Protein backbone atom coordinates (compact mmCIF):
# COMPACT_ATOMS: atom_id res chain seq x y z
CA UNK A 1 0.00 0.00 0.00
CA UNK A 2 2.85 2.39 0.84
CA UNK A 3 4.36 1.95 -2.64
CA UNK A 4 1.01 2.71 -4.25
CA UNK A 5 0.59 5.88 -2.20
CA UNK A 6 4.15 7.01 -3.04
CA UNK A 7 3.55 6.51 -6.75
CA UNK A 8 0.46 8.71 -6.68
CA UNK A 9 2.41 11.67 -5.31
CA UNK A 10 5.70 11.00 -7.09
CA UNK A 11 5.08 10.06 -10.74
CA UNK A 12 7.92 8.81 -12.88
CA UNK A 13 9.50 11.24 -15.31
CA UNK A 14 9.20 10.29 -18.96
CA UNK A 15 12.56 10.94 -20.59
CA UNK A 16 12.14 9.27 -23.96
CA UNK A 17 9.39 8.37 -26.37
CA UNK A 18 9.80 6.38 -29.56
CA UNK A 19 7.45 4.59 -31.91
CA UNK A 20 7.90 1.92 -34.53
CA UNK A 21 6.14 -0.75 -36.53
CA UNK A 22 7.36 -4.35 -36.32
CA UNK A 23 8.26 -5.64 -39.79
CA UNK A 24 6.16 -8.78 -39.40
CA UNK A 25 3.18 -7.04 -37.75
CA UNK A 26 2.25 -3.83 -39.57
CA UNK A 27 -1.13 -3.80 -37.80
CA UNK A 28 0.39 -2.67 -34.48
CA UNK A 29 2.58 0.18 -33.33
CA UNK A 30 5.13 -0.21 -30.55
CA UNK A 31 5.51 2.70 -28.14
CA UNK A 32 8.63 2.70 -25.95
CA UNK A 33 8.80 4.98 -22.93
CA UNK A 34 11.90 5.43 -20.78
CA UNK A 35 11.44 6.20 -17.08
CA UNK A 36 13.59 6.05 -13.96
CA UNK A 37 12.66 2.38 -13.67
CA UNK A 38 13.69 1.41 -17.20
CA UNK A 39 12.14 1.07 -20.64
CA UNK A 40 8.49 0.09 -20.98
CA UNK A 41 7.20 -1.14 -24.36
CA UNK A 42 3.54 -1.14 -25.34
CA UNK A 43 1.91 -2.59 -28.45
CA UNK A 44 -1.16 -0.62 -29.59
CA UNK A 45 -3.57 -0.93 -32.48
CA UNK A 46 -4.59 1.92 -34.78
CA UNK A 47 -7.54 3.08 -32.67
CA UNK A 48 -5.46 3.14 -29.50
CA UNK A 49 -2.63 5.01 -31.24
CA UNK A 50 -5.06 7.67 -32.51
CA UNK A 51 -6.58 8.05 -29.04
CA UNK A 52 -3.12 8.51 -27.52
CA UNK A 53 -2.25 11.08 -30.19
CA UNK A 54 -5.49 13.04 -29.63
CA UNK A 55 -4.98 13.03 -25.88
CA UNK A 56 -1.41 14.29 -26.20
CA UNK A 57 -2.54 17.00 -28.64
CA UNK A 58 -5.37 18.19 -26.38
CA UNK A 59 -3.12 18.21 -23.33
CA UNK A 60 -0.39 20.13 -25.16
CA UNK A 61 -2.89 22.75 -26.29
CA UNK A 62 -3.92 23.31 -22.65
CA UNK A 63 -0.40 23.68 -21.28
CA UNK A 64 0.51 27.04 -19.81
CA UNK A 65 3.50 29.13 -20.79
CA UNK A 66 6.87 27.86 -19.53
CA UNK A 67 8.03 29.32 -16.22
CA UNK A 68 11.11 31.48 -16.22
CA UNK A 69 13.66 31.26 -13.43
N, CA, C, O and CB atoms as a CASP TS submission, in Angstrom:
PFRMAT TS
TARGET T0000
AUTHOR 0000-0000-0000
METHOD Language model
MODEL 1
PARENT N/A
ATOM      1  N   UNK     1       0.821  -1.195   0.000  1.00  0.00           N
ATOM      2  CA  UNK     1       0.000   0.000   0.000  1.00  0.00           C
ATOM      3  C   UNK     1       0.862   1.255   0.000  1.00  0.00           C
ATOM      4  O   UNK     1       0.542   2.232  -0.676  1.00  0.00           O
ATOM      5  CB  UNK     1      -0.932   0.000   1.200  1.00  0.00           C
ATOM      6  N   UNK     2       1.962   1.229   0.762  1.00  0.00           N
ATOM      7  CA  UNK     2       2.853   2.391   0.839  1.00  0.00           C
ATOM      8  C   UNK     2       3.424   2.727  -0.539  1.00  0.00           C
ATOM      9  O   UNK     2       3.507   3.900  -0.905  1.00  0.00           O
ATOM     10  CB  UNK     2       3.999   2.128   1.840  1.00  0.00           C
ATOM     11  N   UNK     3       3.819   1.704  -1.308  1.00  0.00           N
ATOM     12  CA  UNK     3       4.364   1.951  -2.635  1.00  0.00           C
ATOM     13  C   UNK     3       3.312   2.586  -3.538  1.00  0.00           C
ATOM     14  O   UNK     3       3.629   3.485  -4.318  1.00  0.00           O
ATOM     15  CB  UNK     3       4.882   0.646  -3.254  1.00  0.00           C
ATOM     16  N   UNK     4       2.084   2.139  -3.443  1.00  0.00           N
ATOM     17  CA  UNK     4       1.014   2.709  -4.251  1.00  0.00           C
ATOM     18  C   UNK     4       0.799   4.179  -3.905  1.00  0.00           C
ATOM     19  O   UNK     4       0.653   5.008  -4.803  1.00  0.00           O
ATOM     20  CB  UNK     4      -0.285   1.921  -4.052  1.00  0.00           C
ATOM     21  N   UNK     5       0.777   4.508  -2.639  1.00  0.00           N
ATOM     22  CA  UNK     5       0.589   5.884  -2.203  1.00  0.00           C
ATOM     23  C   UNK     5       1.745   6.749  -2.710  1.00  0.00           C
ATOM     24  O   UNK     5       1.518   7.852  -3.206  1.00  0.00           O
ATOM     25  CB  UNK     5       0.484   5.960  -0.658  1.00  0.00           C
ATOM     26  N   UNK     6       2.980   6.256  -2.590  1.00  0.00           N
ATOM     27  CA  UNK     6       4.147   7.011  -3.036  1.00  0.00           C
ATOM     28  C   UNK     6       4.075   7.292  -4.537  1.00  0.00           C
ATOM     29  O   UNK     6       4.423   8.387  -4.980  1.00  0.00           O
ATOM     30  CB  UNK     6       5.436   6.248  -2.700  1.00  0.00           C
ATOM     31  N   UNK     7       3.636   6.332  -5.304  1.00  0.00           N
ATOM     32  CA  UNK     7       3.554   6.509  -6.750  1.00  0.00           C
ATOM     33  C   UNK     7       2.550   7.600  -7.120  1.00  0.00           C
ATOM     34  O   UNK     7       2.771   8.347  -8.073  1.00  0.00           O
ATOM     35  CB  UNK     7       3.168   5.193  -7.422  1.00  0.00           C
ATOM     36  N   UNK     8       1.466   7.695  -6.382  1.00  0.00           N
ATOM     37  CA  UNK     8       0.458   8.708  -6.677  1.00  0.00           C
ATOM     38  C   UNK     8       0.979  10.123  -6.483  1.00  0.00           C
ATOM     39  O   UNK     8       0.547  11.036  -7.187  1.00  0.00           O
ATOM     40  CB  UNK     8      -0.754   8.495  -5.809  1.00  0.00           C
ATOM     41  N   UNK     9       1.897  10.324  -5.547  1.00  0.00           N
ATOM     42  CA  UNK     9       2.409  11.670  -5.306  1.00  0.00           C
ATOM     43  C   UNK     9       3.774  11.910  -5.933  1.00  0.00           C
ATOM     44  O   UNK     9       4.264  13.039  -5.939  1.00  0.00           O
ATOM     45  CB  UNK     9       2.487  11.926  -3.830  1.00  0.00           C
ATOM     46  N   UNK    10       4.399  10.850  -6.465  1.00  0.00           N
ATOM     47  CA  UNK    10       5.700  10.999  -7.093  1.00  0.00           C
ATOM     48  C   UNK    10       5.725  10.226  -8.413  1.00  0.00           C
ATOM     49  O   UNK    10       6.296   9.138  -8.477  1.00  0.00           O
ATOM     50  CB  UNK    10       6.822  10.510  -6.148  1.00  0.00           C
ATOM     51  N   UNK    11       5.113  10.775  -9.466  1.00  0.00           N
ATOM     52  CA  UNK    11       5.083  10.060 -10.743  1.00  0.00           C
ATOM     53  C   UNK    11       6.469   9.979 -11.366  1.00  0.00           C
ATOM     54  O   UNK    11       7.337  10.815 -11.110  1.00  0.00           O
ATOM     55  CB  UNK    11       4.118  10.741 -11.711  1.00  0.00           C
ATOM     56  N   UNK    12       6.653   8.967 -12.178  1.00  0.00           N
ATOM     57  CA  UNK    12       7.917   8.814 -12.883  1.00  0.00           C
ATOM     58  C   UNK    12       8.029   9.862 -13.979  1.00  0.00           C
ATOM     59  O   UNK    12       7.026  10.288 -14.552  1.00  0.00           O
ATOM     60  CB  UNK    12       8.046   7.399 -13.473  1.00  0.00           C
ATOM     61  N   UNK    13       9.242  10.267 -14.257  1.00  0.00           N
ATOM     62  CA  UNK    13       9.503  11.235 -15.307  1.00  0.00           C
ATOM     63  C   UNK    13       9.747  10.505 -16.618  1.00  0.00           C
ATOM     64  O   UNK    13      10.586   9.606 -16.685  1.00  0.00           O
ATOM     65  CB  UNK    13      10.707  12.129 -14.946  1.00  0.00           C
ATOM     66  N   UNK    14       9.030  10.881 -17.642  1.00  0.00           N
ATOM     67  CA  UNK    14       9.202  10.294 -18.957  1.00  0.00           C
ATOM     68  C   UNK    14      10.328  11.023 -19.663  1.00  0.00           C
ATOM     69  O   UNK    14      10.233  12.223 -19.918  1.00  0.00           O
ATOM     70  CB  UNK    14       7.890  10.358 -19.781  1.00  0.00           C
ATOM     71  N   UNK    15      11.403  10.297 -19.982  1.00  0.00           N
ATOM     72  CA  UNK    15      12.564  10.941 -20.592  1.00  0.00           C
ATOM     73  C   UNK    15      12.747  10.597 -22.062  1.00  0.00           C
ATOM     74  O   UNK    15      13.564  11.217 -22.742  1.00  0.00           O
ATOM     75  CB  UNK    15      13.798  10.563 -19.843  1.00  0.00           C
ATOM     76  N   UNK    16      12.010   9.632 -22.557  1.00  0.00           N
ATOM     77  CA  UNK    16      12.143   9.271 -23.957  1.00  0.00           C
ATOM     78  C   UNK    16      10.844   8.706 -24.486  1.00  0.00           C
ATOM     79  O   UNK    16      10.049   8.143 -23.733  1.00  0.00           O
ATOM     80  CB  UNK    16      13.271   8.271 -24.151  1.00  0.00           C
ATOM     81  N   UNK    17      10.631   8.855 -25.770  1.00  0.00           N
ATOM     82  CA  UNK    17       9.394   8.368 -26.370  1.00  0.00           C
ATOM     83  C   UNK    17       9.721   8.020 -27.818  1.00  0.00           C
ATOM     84  O   UNK    17      10.169   8.879 -28.578  1.00  0.00           O
ATOM     85  CB  UNK    17       8.226   9.436 -26.271  1.00  0.00           C
ATOM     86  N   UNK    18       9.503   6.792 -28.192  1.00  0.00           N
ATOM     87  CA  UNK    18       9.800   6.375 -29.562  1.00  0.00           C
ATOM     88  C   UNK    18       8.694   5.459 -30.057  1.00  0.00           C
ATOM     89  O   UNK    18       8.072   4.747 -29.269  1.00  0.00           O
ATOM     90  CB  UNK    18      11.177   5.665 -29.645  1.00  0.00           C
ATOM     91  N   UNK    19       8.452   5.476 -31.342  1.00  0.00           N
ATOM     92  CA  UNK    19       7.446   4.588 -31.908  1.00  0.00           C
ATOM     93  C   UNK    19       8.045   3.829 -33.085  1.00  0.00           C
ATOM     94  O   UNK    19       9.025   4.264 -33.689  1.00  0.00           O
ATOM     95  CB  UNK    19       6.192   5.381 -32.347  1.00  0.00           C
ATOM     96  N   UNK    20       7.449   2.706 -33.394  1.00  0.00           N
ATOM     97  CA  UNK    20       7.905   1.921 -34.534  1.00  0.00           C
ATOM     98  C   UNK    20       6.878   0.870 -34.891  1.00  0.00           C
ATOM     99  O   UNK    20       5.963   0.590 -34.116  1.00  0.00           O
ATOM    100  CB  UNK    20       9.254   1.266 -34.238  1.00  0.00           C
ATOM    101  N   UNK    21       7.032   0.293 -36.063  1.00  0.00           N
ATOM    102  CA  UNK    21       6.142  -0.753 -36.530  1.00  0.00           C
ATOM    103  C   UNK    21       6.964  -2.003 -36.768  1.00  0.00           C
ATOM    104  O   UNK    21       7.902  -1.984 -37.564  1.00  0.00           O
ATOM    105  CB  UNK    21       5.389  -0.324 -37.817  1.00  0.00           C
ATOM    106  N   UNK    22       6.626  -3.095 -36.087  1.00  0.00           N
ATOM    107  CA  UNK    22       7.363  -4.346 -36.318  1.00  0.00           C
ATOM    108  C   UNK    22       7.205  -4.796 -37.771  1.00  0.00           C
ATOM    109  O   UNK    22       6.109  -4.737 -38.327  1.00  0.00           O
ATOM    110  CB  UNK    22       6.866  -5.458 -35.355  1.00  0.00           C
ATOM    111  N   UNK    23       8.293  -5.241 -38.378  1.00  0.00           N
ATOM    112  CA  UNK    23       8.258  -5.641 -39.795  1.00  0.00           C
ATOM    113  C   UNK    23       7.221  -6.717 -40.082  1.00  0.00           C
ATOM    114  O   UNK    23       6.556  -6.679 -41.117  1.00  0.00           O
ATOM    115  CB  UNK    23       9.620  -6.137 -40.225  1.00  0.00           C
ATOM    116  N   UNK    24       7.079  -7.674 -39.173  1.00  0.00           N
ATOM    117  CA  UNK    24       6.164  -8.783 -39.403  1.00  0.00           C
ATOM    118  C   UNK    24       4.745  -8.517 -38.907  1.00  0.00           C
ATOM    119  O   UNK    24       3.860  -9.351 -39.102  1.00  0.00           O
ATOM    120  CB  UNK    24       6.697 -10.013 -38.742  1.00  0.00           C
ATOM    121  N   UNK    25       4.512  -7.365 -38.268  1.00  0.00           N
ATOM    122  CA  UNK    25       3.179  -7.040 -37.754  1.00  0.00           C
ATOM    123  C   UNK    25       2.855  -5.569 -38.021  1.00  0.00           C
ATOM    124  O   UNK    25       2.894  -4.753 -37.100  1.00  0.00           O
ATOM    125  CB  UNK    25       3.087  -7.347 -36.236  1.00  0.00           C
ATOM    126  N   UNK    26       2.539  -5.228 -39.259  1.00  0.00           N
ATOM    127  CA  UNK    26       2.251  -3.827 -39.575  1.00  0.00           C
ATOM    128  C   UNK    26       0.927  -3.322 -39.017  1.00  0.00           C
ATOM    129  O   UNK    26       0.594  -2.147 -39.176  1.00  0.00           O
ATOM    130  CB  UNK    26       2.256  -3.643 -41.053  1.00  0.00           C
ATOM    131  N   UNK    27       0.159  -4.212 -38.357  1.00  0.00           N
ATOM    132  CA  UNK    27      -1.131  -3.805 -37.797  1.00  0.00           C
ATOM    133  C   UNK    27      -1.016  -3.260 -36.379  1.00  0.00           C
ATOM    134  O   UNK    27      -2.023  -2.855 -35.797  1.00  0.00           O
ATOM    135  CB  UNK    27      -2.085  -4.972 -37.808  1.00  0.00           C
ATOM    136  N   UNK    28       0.197  -3.240 -35.805  1.00  0.00           N
ATOM    137  CA  UNK    28       0.388  -2.674 -34.475  1.00  0.00           C
ATOM    138  C   UNK    28       1.522  -1.662 -34.492  1.00  0.00           C
ATOM    139  O   UNK    28       2.384  -1.685 -35.371  1.00  0.00           O
ATOM    140  CB  UNK    28       0.673  -3.781 -33.449  1.00  0.00           C
ATOM    141  N   UNK    29       1.507  -0.781 -33.513  1.00  0.00           N
ATOM    142  CA  UNK    29       2.584   0.180 -33.329  1.00  0.00           C
ATOM    143  C   UNK    29       3.157  -0.070 -31.945  1.00  0.00           C
ATOM    144  O   UNK    29       2.409  -0.293 -30.993  1.00  0.00           O
ATOM    145  CB  UNK    29       2.085   1.668 -33.496  1.00  0.00           C
ATOM    146  N   UNK    30       4.473  -0.035 -31.827  1.00  0.00           N
ATOM    147  CA  UNK    30       5.130  -0.214 -30.546  1.00  0.00           C
ATOM    148  C   UNK    30       5.549   1.157 -30.022  1.00  0.00           C
ATOM    149  O   UNK    30       6.225   1.920 -30.712  1.00  0.00           O
ATOM    150  CB  UNK    30       6.353  -1.169 -30.669  1.00  0.00           C
ATOM    151  N   UNK    31       5.140   1.452 -28.798  1.00  0.00           N
ATOM    152  CA  UNK    31       5.513   2.697 -28.139  1.00  0.00           C
ATOM    153  C   UNK    31       6.466   2.329 -27.010  1.00  0.00           C
ATOM    154  O   UNK    31       6.132   1.510 -26.154  1.00  0.00           O
ATOM    155  CB  UNK    31       4.250   3.483 -27.604  1.00  0.00           C
ATOM    156  N   UNK    32       7.644   2.931 -27.006  1.00  0.00           N
ATOM    157  CA  UNK    32       8.630   2.695 -25.952  1.00  0.00           C
ATOM    158  C   UNK    32       8.782   3.962 -25.132  1.00  0.00           C
ATOM    159  O   UNK    32       9.016   5.041 -25.678  1.00  0.00           O
ATOM    160  CB  UNK    32       9.998   2.253 -26.545  1.00  0.00           C
ATOM    161  N   UNK    33       8.650   3.831 -23.820  1.00  0.00           N
ATOM    162  CA  UNK    33       8.805   4.977 -22.926  1.00  0.00           C
ATOM    163  C   UNK    33       9.890   4.666 -21.910  1.00  0.00           C
ATOM    164  O   UNK    33       9.896   3.593 -21.307  1.00  0.00           O
ATOM    165  CB  UNK    33       7.465   5.323 -22.214  1.00  0.00           C
ATOM    166  N   UNK    34      10.804   5.602 -21.723  1.00  0.00           N
ATOM    167  CA  UNK    34      11.898   5.431 -20.784  1.00  0.00           C
ATOM    168  C   UNK    34      11.602   6.227 -19.520  1.00  0.00           C
ATOM    169  O   UNK    34      11.319   7.424 -19.580  1.00  0.00           O
ATOM    170  CB  UNK    34      13.240   5.872 -21.413  1.00  0.00           C
ATOM    171  N   UNK    35      11.669   5.554 -18.377  1.00  0.00           N
ATOM    172  CA  UNK    35      11.445   6.203 -17.084  1.00  0.00           C
ATOM    173  C   UNK    35      12.619   5.865 -16.170  1.00  0.00           C
ATOM    174  O   UNK    35      13.563   5.187 -16.576  1.00  0.00           O
ATOM    175  CB  UNK    35      10.083   5.749 -16.443  1.00  0.00           C
ATOM    176  N   UNK    36      12.547   6.346 -14.944  1.00  0.00           N
ATOM    177  CA  UNK    36      13.589   6.050 -13.957  1.00  0.00           C
ATOM    178  C   UNK    36      13.738   4.547 -13.729  1.00  0.00           C
ATOM    179  O   UNK    36      14.814   4.070 -13.369  1.00  0.00           O
ATOM    180  CB  UNK    36      13.276   6.747 -12.633  1.00  0.00           C
ATOM    181  N   UNK    37      12.662   3.815 -13.939  1.00  0.00           N
ATOM    182  CA  UNK    37      12.663   2.379 -13.667  1.00  0.00           C
ATOM    183  C   UNK    37      12.984   1.537 -14.894  1.00  0.00           C
ATOM    184  O   UNK    37      12.921   0.309 -14.820  1.00  0.00           O
ATOM    185  CB  UNK    37      11.330   1.966 -13.117  1.00  0.00           C
ATOM    186  N   UNK    38      13.322   2.151 -16.009  1.00  0.00           N
ATOM    187  CA  UNK    38      13.687   1.408 -17.199  1.00  0.00           C
ATOM    188  C   UNK    38      12.791   1.725 -18.383  1.00  0.00           C
ATOM    189  O   UNK    38      12.029   2.692 -18.371  1.00  0.00           O
ATOM    190  CB  UNK    38      13.645  -0.059 -16.915  1.00  0.00           C
ATOM    191  N   UNK    39      12.903   0.888 -19.406  1.00  0.00           N
ATOM    192  CA  UNK    39      12.141   1.068 -20.638  1.00  0.00           C
ATOM    193  C   UNK    39      10.894   0.204 -20.581  1.00  0.00           C
ATOM    194  O   UNK    39      10.950  -0.965 -20.199  1.00  0.00           O
ATOM    195  CB  UNK    39      12.998   0.715 -21.884  1.00  0.00           C
ATOM    196  N   UNK    40       9.769   0.792 -20.965  1.00  0.00           N
ATOM    197  CA  UNK    40       8.494   0.090 -20.983  1.00  0.00           C
ATOM    198  C   UNK    40       7.966   0.126 -22.406  1.00  0.00           C
ATOM    199  O   UNK    40       7.782   1.205 -22.970  1.00  0.00           O
ATOM    200  CB  UNK    40       7.474   0.723 -19.982  1.00  0.00           C
ATOM    201  N   UNK    41       7.719  -1.036 -22.992  1.00  0.00           N
ATOM    202  CA  UNK    41       7.203  -1.137 -24.356  1.00  0.00           C
ATOM    203  C   UNK    41       5.736  -1.516 -24.335  1.00  0.00           C
ATOM    204  O   UNK    41       5.306  -2.355 -23.543  1.00  0.00           O
ATOM    205  CB  UNK    41       8.006  -2.162 -25.170  1.00  0.00           C
ATOM    206  N   UNK    42       4.970  -0.883 -25.221  1.00  0.00           N
ATOM    207  CA  UNK    42       3.542  -1.143 -25.335  1.00  0.00           C
ATOM    208  C   UNK    42       3.199  -1.352 -26.801  1.00  0.00           C
ATOM    209  O   UNK    42       3.653  -0.592 -27.657  1.00  0.00           O
ATOM    210  CB  UNK    42       2.708   0.019 -24.729  1.00  0.00           C
ATOM    211  N   UNK    43       2.403  -2.370 -27.101  1.00  0.00           N
ATOM    212  CA  UNK    43       1.905  -2.591 -28.454  1.00  0.00           C
ATOM    213  C   UNK    43       0.472  -2.067 -28.501  1.00  0.00           C
ATOM    214  O   UNK    43      -0.358  -2.443 -27.673  1.00  0.00           O
ATOM    215  CB  UNK    43       1.978  -4.117 -28.859  1.00  0.00           C
ATOM    216  N   UNK    44       0.184  -1.199 -29.470  1.00  0.00           N
ATOM    217  CA  UNK    44      -1.157  -0.625 -29.586  1.00  0.00           C
ATOM    218  C   UNK    44      -1.660  -0.782 -31.017  1.00  0.00           C
ATOM    219  O   UNK    44      -0.880  -0.828 -31.968  1.00  0.00           O
ATOM    220  CB  UNK    44      -1.157   0.870 -29.170  1.00  0.00           C
ATOM    221  N   UNK    45      -2.986  -0.864 -31.145  1.00  0.00           N
ATOM    222  CA  UNK    45      -3.573  -0.931 -32.477  1.00  0.00           C
ATOM    223  C   UNK    45      -3.835   0.494 -32.987  1.00  0.00           C
ATOM    224  O   UNK    45      -3.532   1.468 -32.298  1.00  0.00           O
ATOM    225  CB  UNK    45      -4.892  -1.769 -32.460  1.00  0.00           C
ATOM    226  N   UNK    46      -4.384   0.607 -34.166  1.00  0.00           N
ATOM    227  CA  UNK    46      -4.594   1.924 -34.783  1.00  0.00           C
ATOM    228  C   UNK    46      -5.505   2.823 -33.950  1.00  0.00           C
ATOM    229  O   UNK    46      -5.208   4.003 -33.763  1.00  0.00           O
ATOM    230  CB  UNK    46      -5.184   1.755 -36.171  1.00  0.00           C
ATOM    231  N   UNK    47      -6.605   2.275 -33.454  1.00  0.00           N
ATOM    232  CA  UNK    47      -7.543   3.077 -32.669  1.00  0.00           C
ATOM    233  C   UNK    47      -6.894   3.587 -31.384  1.00  0.00           C
ATOM    234  O   UNK    47      -7.083   4.743 -31.005  1.00  0.00           O
ATOM    235  CB  UNK    47      -8.793   2.257 -32.336  1.00  0.00           C
ATOM    236  N   UNK    48      -6.139   2.731 -30.723  1.00  0.00           N
ATOM    237  CA  UNK    48      -5.456   3.135 -29.499  1.00  0.00           C
ATOM    238  C   UNK    48      -4.401   4.204 -29.791  1.00  0.00           C
ATOM    239  O   UNK    48      -4.264   5.168 -29.037  1.00  0.00           O
ATOM    240  CB  UNK    48      -4.808   1.919 -28.823  1.00  0.00           C
ATOM    241  N   UNK    49      -3.664   4.032 -30.879  1.00  0.00           N
ATOM    242  CA  UNK    49      -2.634   5.009 -31.245  1.00  0.00           C
ATOM    243  C   UNK    49      -3.252   6.375 -31.530  1.00  0.00           C
ATOM    244  O   UNK    49      -2.702   7.401 -31.129  1.00  0.00           O
ATOM    245  CB  UNK    49      -1.844   4.524 -32.471  1.00  0.00           C
ATOM    246  N   UNK    50      -4.394   6.393 -32.220  1.00  0.00           N
ATOM    247  CA  UNK    50      -5.061   7.667 -32.509  1.00  0.00           C
ATOM    248  C   UNK    50      -5.600   8.320 -31.238  1.00  0.00           C
ATOM    249  O   UNK    50      -5.553   9.542 -31.102  1.00  0.00           O
ATOM    250  CB  UNK    50      -6.203   7.453 -33.508  1.00  0.00           C
ATOM    251  N   UNK    51      -6.110   7.515 -30.309  1.00  0.00           N
ATOM    252  CA  UNK    51      -6.584   8.052 -29.040  1.00  0.00           C
ATOM    253  C   UNK    51      -5.429   8.663 -28.244  1.00  0.00           C
ATOM    254  O   UNK    51      -5.571   9.744 -27.674  1.00  0.00           O
ATOM    255  CB  UNK    51      -7.276   6.954 -28.219  1.00  0.00           C
ATOM    256  N   UNK    52      -4.297   7.979 -28.205  1.00  0.00           N
ATOM    257  CA  UNK    52      -3.116   8.512 -27.521  1.00  0.00           C
ATOM    258  C   UNK    52      -2.690   9.826 -28.160  1.00  0.00           C
ATOM    259  O   UNK    52      -2.393  10.794 -27.458  1.00  0.00           O
ATOM    260  CB  UNK    52      -1.954   7.494 -27.559  1.00  0.00           C
ATOM    261  N   UNK    53      -2.659   9.864 -29.488  1.00  0.00           N
ATOM    262  CA  UNK    53      -2.246  11.079 -30.192  1.00  0.00           C
ATOM    263  C   UNK    53      -3.201  12.242 -29.917  1.00  0.00           C
ATOM    264  O   UNK    53      -2.755  13.368 -29.698  1.00  0.00           O
ATOM    265  CB  UNK    53      -2.168  10.815 -31.696  1.00  0.00           C
ATOM    266  N   UNK    54      -4.502  11.980 -29.927  1.00  0.00           N
ATOM    267  CA  UNK    54      -5.485  13.042 -29.634  1.00  0.00           C
ATOM    268  C   UNK    54      -5.341  13.553 -28.210  1.00  0.00           C
ATOM    269  O   UNK    54      -5.420  14.757 -27.963  1.00  0.00           O
ATOM    270  CB  UNK    54      -6.915  12.528 -29.856  1.00  0.00           C
ATOM    271  N   UNK    55      -5.129  12.632 -27.274  1.00  0.00           N
ATOM    272  CA  UNK    55      -4.984  13.028 -25.877  1.00  0.00           C
ATOM    273  C   UNK    55      -3.738  13.883 -25.681  1.00  0.00           C
ATOM    274  O   UNK    55      -3.784  14.887 -24.971  1.00  0.00           O
ATOM    275  CB  UNK    55      -4.924  11.794 -24.975  1.00  0.00           C
ATOM    276  N   UNK    56      -2.637  13.501 -26.294  1.00  0.00           N
ATOM    277  CA  UNK    56      -1.410  14.292 -26.200  1.00  0.00           C
ATOM    278  C   UNK    56      -1.620  15.667 -26.824  1.00  0.00           C
ATOM    279  O   UNK    56      -1.186  16.669 -26.256  1.00  0.00           O
ATOM    280  CB  UNK    56      -0.236  13.563 -26.890  1.00  0.00           C
ATOM    281  N   UNK    57      -2.272  15.734 -27.972  1.00  0.00           N
ATOM    282  CA  UNK    57      -2.536  17.000 -28.639  1.00  0.00           C
ATOM    283  C   UNK    57      -3.394  17.924 -27.775  1.00  0.00           C
ATOM    284  O   UNK    57      -3.081  19.104 -27.620  1.00  0.00           O
ATOM    285  CB  UNK    57      -3.218  16.753 -29.976  1.00  0.00           C
ATOM    286  N   UNK    58      -4.478  17.382 -27.214  1.00  0.00           N
ATOM    287  CA  UNK    58      -5.369  18.190 -26.378  1.00  0.00           C
ATOM    288  C   UNK    58      -4.646  18.683 -25.123  1.00  0.00           C
ATOM    289  O   UNK    58      -4.811  19.833 -24.717  1.00  0.00           O
ATOM    290  CB  UNK    58      -6.615  17.379 -25.985  1.00  0.00           C
ATOM    291  N   UNK    59      -3.864  17.826 -24.526  1.00  0.00           N
ATOM    292  CA  UNK    59      -3.118  18.212 -23.330  1.00  0.00           C
ATOM    293  C   UNK    59      -2.098  19.291 -23.658  1.00  0.00           C
ATOM    294  O   UNK    59      -1.955  20.256 -22.907  1.00  0.00           O
ATOM    295  CB  UNK    59      -2.421  16.995 -22.712  1.00  0.00           C
ATOM    296  N   UNK    60      -1.394  19.140 -24.763  1.00  0.00           N
ATOM    297  CA  UNK    60      -0.393  20.128 -25.163  1.00  0.00           C
ATOM    298  C   UNK    60      -1.032  21.488 -25.422  1.00  0.00           C
ATOM    299  O   UNK    60      -0.455  22.520 -25.078  1.00  0.00           O
ATOM    300  CB  UNK    60       0.352  19.654 -26.411  1.00  0.00           C
ATOM    301  N   UNK    61      -2.202  21.495 -26.018  1.00  0.00           N
ATOM    302  CA  UNK    61      -2.888  22.753 -26.290  1.00  0.00           C
ATOM    303  C   UNK    61      -3.289  23.462 -25.002  1.00  0.00           C
ATOM    304  O   UNK    61      -3.400  24.688 -24.986  1.00  0.00           O
ATOM    305  CB  UNK    61      -4.119  22.506 -27.152  1.00  0.00           C
ATOM    306  N   UNK    62      -3.505  22.725 -23.936  1.00  0.00           N
ATOM    307  CA  UNK    62      -3.922  23.308 -22.651  1.00  0.00           C
ATOM    308  C   UNK    62      -2.767  23.679 -21.725  1.00  0.00           C
ATOM    309  O   UNK    62      -2.987  24.249 -20.656  1.00  0.00           O
ATOM    310  CB  UNK    62      -4.819  22.348 -21.939  1.00  0.00           C
ATOM    311  N   UNK    63      -1.542  23.361 -22.129  1.00  0.00           N
ATOM    312  CA  UNK    63      -0.396  23.679 -21.283  1.00  0.00           C
ATOM    313  C   UNK    63      -0.217  25.197 -21.170  1.00  0.00           C
ATOM    314  O   UNK    63      -0.465  25.940 -22.120  1.00  0.00           O
ATOM    315  CB  UNK    63       0.885  23.026 -21.844  1.00  0.00           C
ATOM    316  N   UNK    64       0.213  25.629 -20.008  1.00  0.00           N
ATOM    317  CA  UNK    64       0.506  27.042 -19.805  1.00  0.00           C
ATOM    318  C   UNK    64       1.867  27.400 -20.375  1.00  0.00           C
ATOM    319  O   UNK    64       2.598  26.538 -20.863  1.00  0.00           O
ATOM    320  CB  UNK    64       0.449  27.394 -18.323  1.00  0.00           C
ATOM    321  N   UNK    65       2.193  28.674 -20.308  1.00  0.00           N
ATOM    322  CA  UNK    65       3.504  29.128 -20.786  1.00  0.00           C
ATOM    323  C   UNK    65       4.587  28.608 -19.841  1.00  0.00           C
ATOM    324  O   UNK    65       4.351  28.450 -18.643  1.00  0.00           O
ATOM    325  CB  UNK    65       3.559  30.690 -20.885  1.00  0.00           C
ATOM    326  N   UNK    66       5.776  28.343 -20.388  1.00  0.00           N
ATOM    327  CA  UNK    66       6.869  27.859 -19.533  1.00  0.00           C
ATOM    328  C   UNK    66       7.229  28.912 -18.474  1.00  0.00           C
ATOM    329  O   UNK    66       7.161  30.117 -18.719  1.00  0.00           O
ATOM    330  CB  UNK    66       8.120  27.511 -20.392  1.00  0.00           C
ATOM    331  N   UNK    67       7.606  28.425 -17.309  1.00  0.00           N
ATOM    332  CA  UNK    67       8.031  29.316 -16.221  1.00  0.00           C
ATOM    333  C   UNK    67       9.457  29.782 -16.483  1.00  0.00           C
ATOM    334  O   UNK    67      10.271  29.040 -17.033  1.00  0.00           O
ATOM    335  CB  UNK    67       7.933  28.602 -14.837  1.00  0.00           C
ATOM    336  N   UNK    68       9.748  30.993 -16.093  1.00  0.00           N
ATOM    337  CA  UNK    68      11.111  31.481 -16.215  1.00  0.00           C
ATOM    338  C   UNK    68      11.714  31.576 -14.815  1.00  0.00           C
ATOM    339  O   UNK    68      11.033  31.915 -13.847  1.00  0.00           O
ATOM    340  CB  UNK    68      11.154  32.861 -16.946  1.00  0.00           C
ATOM    341  N   UNK    69      12.989  31.273 -14.736  1.00  0.00           N
ATOM    342  CA  UNK    69      13.660  31.261 -13.426  1.00  0.00           C
ATOM    343  C   UNK    69      13.995  32.650 -12.947  1.00  0.00           C
ATOM    344  O   UNK    69      14.560  32.810 -11.865  1.00  0.00           O
ATOM    345  CB  UNK    69      14.923  30.436 -13.487  1.00  0.00           C
TER
END
